[in-house]
Amino acid sequence: MKVNKILLVFIGLIFTLAAGCSNQEKSVKGNAADTEGKKNQQEVTVNIGIQQSIWPILAAKEKGWFEEEFEKAGAKVKWVEFQSGPAYFEAIASNRLDFGRVGNIPVLVGQAADIPFKEIAAASIGEKGDAILVPKGSKIKSIKDLKGKKVAVAKGSSSYGLLYNALKSEKVNPSELEIIQLQPDEAQPAFETGSVDAWAIWEPFQSTQVIKNGARVIANGETVHSSSPGYQIVRTKFAEEHPELVELYLKVTEKATRWQNENEDEAAELYARLKKTDKEVIISVLKNSKPDNMPIDNDLLQAQQETADLLYELKGLNEKLDVSKVVDNSYIEKVLKEYK
């Protein structure tokens, strides 16, 4: 039912030993219970979502840091790949996903659909990580020039939020252009062949188009004064049953984030190899997408509330939201205390 609801929101939008036992018997039974307990613990599978984006989680995955740490806790890691953020919440609703990093619009979609999740950390501020691109040679210079044009965007994504904030900033009604809902694997060829006039998209697609194909950025969060932050999320029931694993997830995330920020050149080489692309592209991605792992502060909450109110006004959300209701900073605050 929740899966159906999330689809409605944005895609048409979007679980005493008996008396008389000897000490030896107690010991044997106690050992058996311990063995069974460890067996049950080892049966925990942690489902972690990952996209095509360049983030510290990619380095952690490649280096096996999550597998290493979760194995110590008696848990296994399963990676689940997604094209964009909204699909994470369908997976959470059907208990197929426990953790992930998504943009600001997908969490609004999930909250509006009553998906049981919590935001447990801010993963980025996102001022330049999303952008609206036009092809090389395009006569489009500004957001106002998009009137009457075709713009590709993944509905319910962080770039979707950027597009609508950009239109609002220039007083352009969304009805004045043709917004075409396409996932990145569909939008990329459409953009490169001229089937669409512009593309609202995130990294690394943004830098790939700019550096390799000469595309131009006509707007991003910095130019329209609207950030597209990223959030770490967890399935609520998983967090209730395994709070120690939530902390462990954030500890590994902190390790990976610090590694990337302190070793950008090495990180760029790693990501370039994994993505089979030029290091120059990755360096641009890292410049535009600074990762973080911090509590969700009042400034982020206010910006997120303003975005939620805008989407409700545009009928992109079917109800007004209090975005603070899905925030739980307790895990990240506890984890970061260990680094002070």
C-alpha positions as CSV (number, residue, x, y, z in Angstrom):
1,M,0.0,0.0,0.0
2,K,2.9,2.4,0.8
3,V,4.6,1.5,-2.4
4,N,1.5,2.5,-4.3
5,K,1.2,5.7,-2.3
6,I,4.7,6.8,-3.0
7,L,4.0,6.3,-6.7
8,L,0.9,8.4,-6.4
9,V,2.9,11.2,-4.7
10,F,5.4,11.9,-7.5
11,I,5.3,9.6,-10.5
12,G,1.6,9.9,-11.2
13,L,4.8,10.6,-8.1
14,I,6.0,9.9,-6.8
15,F,8.7,-3.7,7.6
16,T,15.0,-20.2,34.1
17,L,16.4,-23.3,33.6
18,A,14.3,-25.9,35.5
19,A,15.2,-26.4,39.2
20,G,17.6,-29.2,39.9
21,C,19.9,-28.7,36.9
22,S,23.6,-29.1,37.6
23,N,26.1,-26.3,37.0
24,Q,27.5,-28.3,34.1
25,E,24.0,-28.6,32.5
26,K,23.6,-24.8,33.0
27,S,26.9,-24.2,31.3
28,V,26.2,-26.5,28.4
29,K,22.8,-24.9,27.9
30,G,24.2,-21.4,28.3
31,N,26.9,-22.1,25.7
32,A,24.2,-23.5,23.3
33,A,22.1,-20.3,23.8
34,D,25.2,-18.1,23.1
35,T,25.9,-20.1,20.0
36,E,22.3,-19.8,18.8
37,G,22.4,-16.0,19.6
38,K,25.5,-15.6,17.5
39,K,23.9,-17.6,14.7
40,N,20.9,-15.4,14.7
41,Q,23.0,-12.3,14.8
42,Q,25.1,-13.5,11.8
43,E,21.8,-13.9,9.9
44,V,21.3,-10.1,9.9
45,T,21.7,-8.7,6.4
46,V,22.3,-5.0,6.0
47,N,20.9,-3.7,2.7
48,I,22.8,-0.5,1.6
49,G,21.6,1.5,-1.4
50,I,24.0,3.0,-3.9
51,Q,23.6,5.1,-7.0
52,Q,26.0,6.1,-9.9
53,S,27.0,9.2,-7.9
54,I,30.6,9.9,-6.8
55,W,30.5,9.8,-3.0
56,P,32.6,8.4,-0.2
57,I,30.4,5.4,0.0
58,L,31.8,4.3,-3.3
59,A,35.3,4.3,-1.9
60,A,34.1,2.4,1.2
61,K,32.4,-0.2,-1.0
62,E,35.6,-0.6,-3.1
63,K,37.8,-0.9,0.0
64,G,35.4,-3.3,1.8
65,W,35.1,-1.1,4.8
66,F,31.4,-1.7,5.4
67,E,31.8,-5.5,5.0
68,E,34.8,-5.5,7.4
69,E,33.1,-3.6,10.2
70,F,29.7,-5.2,9.9
71,E,31.2,-8.7,9.9
72,K,32.7,-7.9,13.3
73,A,29.2,-7.2,14.4
74,G,27.9,-10.5,13.0
75,A,26.1,-8.9,10.0
76,K,26.4,-9.2,6.3
77,V,26.3,-6.4,3.7
78,K,24.2,-6.5,0.6
79,W,24.5,-3.7,-2.0
80,V,21.4,-2.5,-3.8
81,E,21.8,-0.3,-6.9
82,F,19.3,2.5,-7.9
83,Q,19.0,5.0,-10.7
84,S,17.8,7.8,-8.5
85,G,16.5,8.6,-5.0
86,P,12.7,8.0,-5.1
87,A,13.2,4.3,-5.7
88,Y,15.0,4.0,-2.4
89,F,11.7,4.6,-0.6
90,E,9.8,2.0,-2.5
91,A,12.5,-0.5,-1.4
92,I,12.3,0.8,2.2
93,A,8.5,0.3,2.2
94,S,9.0,-3.3,1.1
95,N,11.8,-4.0,3.6
96,R,14.4,-4.4,0.9
97,L,16.6,-1.5,1.9
98,D,18.0,-0.4,5.3
99,F,20.4,2.5,4.5
100,G,21.1,5.0,1.8
101,R,22.1,8.5,0.8
102,V,19.6,10.5,-1.2
103,G,18.8,14.1,-2.1
104,N,16.4,16.5,-0.5
105,I,13.4,15.9,-2.8
106,P,13.3,12.1,-2.4
107,V,13.0,12.4,1.4
108,L,10.1,14.7,1.0
109,V,8.5,12.2,-1.4
110,G,9.1,9.4,1.2
111,Q,7.7,11.5,4.1
112,A,4.6,12.5,2.2
113,A,4.0,8.8,1.4
114,D,4.3,7.8,5.1
115,I,7.3,5.6,4.3
116,P,8.9,4.6,7.7
117,F,12.3,6.1,7.6
118,K,14.5,8.6,9.5
119,E,17.1,11.1,8.3
120,I,20.1,10.3,10.5
121,A,22.7,12.8,9.1
122,A,23.3,15.5,6.5
123,A,25.6,14.1,3.8
124,S,26.2,17.4,1.9
125,I,25.0,20.9,1.5
126,G,24.6,20.6,-2.2
127,E,25.0,24.1,-3.7
128,K,26.7,22.9,-6.9
129,G,26.0,19.2,-7.0
130,D,22.9,19.7,-9.2
131,A,22.7,21.9,-12.2
132,I,20.6,22.8,-15.2
133,L,22.6,22.2,-18.4
134,V,22.2,23.2,-22.0
135,P,24.2,21.7,-24.9
136,K,27.2,23.2,-26.5
137,G,26.1,25.9,-29.0
138,S,22.7,26.3,-27.4
139,K,21.1,29.8,-27.6
140,I,19.6,29.3,-24.2
141,K,21.4,31.7,-21.8
142,S,19.1,31.9,-18.8
143,I,16.2,30.2,-17.0
144,K,13.7,32.6,-18.7
145,D,15.0,31.3,-22.1
146,L,13.6,27.8,-21.1
147,K,10.0,29.0,-22.0
148,G,8.7,26.8,-24.7
149,K,11.6,24.4,-24.4
150,K,11.9,20.7,-23.4
151,V,13.7,20.1,-20.2
152,A,14.6,16.6,-19.0
153,V,14.6,15.7,-15.3
154,A,14.1,12.7,-13.0
155,K,10.9,13.5,-11.2
156,G,11.3,13.3,-7.4
157,S,15.0,13.8,-7.6
158,S,17.2,16.6,-6.1
159,S,17.5,18.1,-9.6
160,Y,13.7,18.2,-9.8
161,G,13.8,20.5,-6.7
162,L,16.5,22.6,-8.2
163,L,14.5,23.0,-11.5
164,Y,11.4,24.2,-9.7
165,N,13.4,26.5,-7.4
166,A,15.1,28.0,-10.4
167,L,11.8,28.6,-12.2
168,K,10.4,30.3,-9.1
169,S,13.4,32.5,-8.8
170,E,12.9,33.8,-12.3
171,K,9.1,33.9,-12.0
172,V,8.7,31.4,-14.8
173,N,5.6,29.2,-14.5
174,P,6.4,25.5,-15.0
175,S,3.5,25.3,-17.5
176,E,5.5,27.6,-19.8
177,L,7.9,24.8,-20.7
178,E,7.7,21.1,-21.3
179,I,9.1,19.2,-18.4
180,I,9.9,15.6,-19.5
181,Q,10.4,13.0,-16.8
182,L,13.5,10.9,-17.6
183,Q,15.9,8.8,-15.6
184,P,19.6,9.6,-16.3
185,D,20.1,6.6,-18.6
186,E,17.2,7.9,-20.7
187,A,18.0,11.6,-20.3
188,Q,21.6,11.4,-21.3
189,P,21.0,10.3,-24.9
190,A,18.1,12.6,-25.3
191,F,20.3,15.5,-24.2
192,E,23.2,14.5,-26.4
193,T,21.0,14.1,-29.5
194,G,19.1,17.3,-29.0
195,S,15.8,15.6,-28.3
196,V,15.6,17.9,-25.2
197,D,16.8,21.4,-24.9
198,A,18.1,21.3,-21.3
199,W,18.8,18.8,-18.6
200,A,18.4,19.2,-14.8
201,I,20.9,16.7,-13.4
202,W,23.3,15.8,-10.6
203,E,26.9,14.8,-10.5
204,P,28.8,13.0,-12.1
205,F,26.6,13.5,-15.1
206,Q,26.9,17.3,-14.9
207,S,30.7,17.4,-15.0
208,T,30.8,14.7,-17.7
209,Q,28.7,16.8,-20.0
210,V,30.5,20.0,-19.3
211,I,34.0,18.7,-19.7
212,K,33.6,16.1,-22.4
213,N,30.8,17.6,-24.5
214,G,31.0,21.3,-23.8
215,A,27.7,21.7,-22.1
216,R,27.0,24.9,-20.2
217,V,25.5,25.3,-16.7
218,I,22.8,28.0,-16.8
219,A,21.8,27.5,-13.1
220,N,22.7,25.6,-10.0
221,G,21.9,25.9,-6.3
222,E,24.4,28.7,-5.8
223,T,23.0,30.9,-8.6
224,V,19.4,30.5,-7.5
225,H,20.2,30.6,-3.8
226,S,18.7,27.2,-3.2
227,S,20.8,24.2,-2.0
228,S,20.1,20.6,-2.7
229,P,21.4,18.8,0.4
230,G,21.9,15.1,0.7
231,Y,20.8,13.0,3.6
232,Q,21.7,9.7,5.1
233,I,18.5,7.7,5.8
234,V,17.6,4.5,7.6
235,R,14.5,2.2,7.6
236,T,12.8,3.0,10.9
237,K,12.2,-0.6,12.0
238,F,15.8,-1.6,11.3
239,A,17.0,1.3,13.4
240,E,14.7,0.2,16.3
241,E,15.9,-3.4,16.1
242,H,19.6,-2.6,15.5
243,P,20.6,0.8,16.8
244,E,24.2,-0.3,17.2
245,L,24.3,-1.0,13.4
246,V,23.0,2.5,12.6
247,E,25.9,3.9,14.6
248,L,28.3,1.5,12.8
249,Y,27.0,2.6,9.4
250,L,27.7,6.3,10.3
251,K,31.1,5.4,11.7
252,V,32.1,3.8,8.4
253,T,30.6,6.8,6.5
254,E,32.7,9.1,8.7
255,K,35.8,7.2,8.0
256,A,35.1,7.2,4.2
257,T,34.2,10.9,4.2
258,R,37.4,11.9,6.1
259,W,39.5,9.7,3.8
260,Q,38.1,11.4,0.6
261,N,38.4,14.9,2.0
262,E,42.0,14.3,3.1
263,N,43.1,12.4,0.0
264,E,41.3,14.1,-2.9
265,D,44.0,13.2,-5.5
266,E,44.0,9.5,-4.6
267,A,40.2,9.5,-4.4
268,A,40.0,11.1,-7.9
269,E,42.3,8.4,-9.3
270,L,40.2,5.7,-7.6
271,Y,36.9,7.0,-8.8
272,A,38.2,7.6,-12.3
273,R,39.3,4.0,-12.5
274,L,36.0,2.7,-11.1
275,K,33.9,4.9,-13.4
276,K,36.2,4.4,-16.4
277,T,36.3,8.1,-17.0
278,D,38.9,10.9,-17.1
279,K,40.4,12.1,-13.8
280,E,39.6,15.7,-14.9
281,V,35.9,14.8,-14.8
282,I,36.2,13.4,-11.3
283,I,38.1,16.4,-10.0
284,S,35.3,18.6,-11.2
285,V,32.8,16.3,-9.5
286,L,34.7,16.5,-6.2
287,K,34.9,20.2,-6.4
288,N,31.1,20.6,-6.9
289,S,30.0,17.9,-4.5
290,K,31.7,18.3,-1.1
291,P,30.7,15.4,1.2
292,D,30.0,15.7,4.8
293,N,28.6,13.7,7.7
294,M,27.0,15.9,10.3
295,P,23.9,16.6,12.3
296,I,20.9,18.2,10.4
297,D,21.0,21.7,11.8
298,N,18.3,24.4,11.8
299,D,19.5,26.1,8.6
300,L,19.1,22.8,6.7
301,L,15.7,22.2,8.3
302,Q,14.5,25.7,7.3
303,A,15.7,25.3,3.7
304,Q,14.1,21.9,3.5
305,Q,10.8,23.2,4.9
306,E,10.8,26.0,2.3
307,T,11.3,23.4,-0.5
308,A,8.5,21.3,0.9
309,D,6.2,24.3,1.1
310,L,7.0,25.2,-2.5
311,L,6.3,21.7,-3.8
312,Y,3.0,21.7,-1.9
313,E,2.1,25.0,-3.5
314,L,2.9,23.5,-6.9
315,K,0.9,20.4,-6.1
316,G,4.0,18.3,-6.3
317,L,3.1,17.1,-2.8
318,N,-0.4,16.3,-1.7
319,E,-0.1,17.5,1.9
320,K,1.9,20.1,3.9
321,L,4.8,18.5,5.7
322,D,6.7,19.2,8.9
323,V,10.1,18.1,7.7
324,S,11.6,18.0,11.3
325,K,9.4,14.9,12.0
326,V,11.7,12.5,10.1
327,V,14.9,13.8,11.6
328,D,16.9,11.9,14.2
329,N,20.3,13.3,15.0
330,S,20.9,11.1,18.0
331,Y,23.0,8.5,16.1
332,I,25.4,11.0,14.3
333,E,25.8,13.1,17.5
334,K,26.9,10.0,19.4
335,V,29.2,8.9,16.6
336,L,30.9,12.3,16.2
337,K,31.6,12.5,20.0
338,E,34.2,9.8,19.4
339,Y,36.1,12.1,17.0
340,K,36.4,15.1,19.4
